[in-house]
Amino acid sequence: MYRKNQRGGGKSRFYQRRKICRFCVDSDLEINYKKPKALRQFITERGKIIPRRITGTCAKHQRELTVGIKRSRQIALLPFVGKPMY
């Protein structure tokens, strides 16, 4: 039988450094649907848009990024789906 104090410690807290928006920091970077090479780093190899909690972009720039990726997909600069895995 186990007692609470013998079982072990509680959850260890893991604090991660706050992510910053790279578009807010560097004003030279722009979100343009005509530059698929810049937009490609914000989508997965399966073609999904990476969420802002992972990339660290602010809400304003994430909305612009989403629109840019979708426009780039419409004119076939970016794929809708990634490469098949078989």
Buried (B, 14 or more C-beta within 10 A) or exposed (E): EEEEEEEEEEEEEEEEEEEEBEBEEEEEEEBEBEEBEBBBEBBEEEBEBBEBEEBEBBEEBBEBBBEBBEBBBEEEBBBEEEEEEE
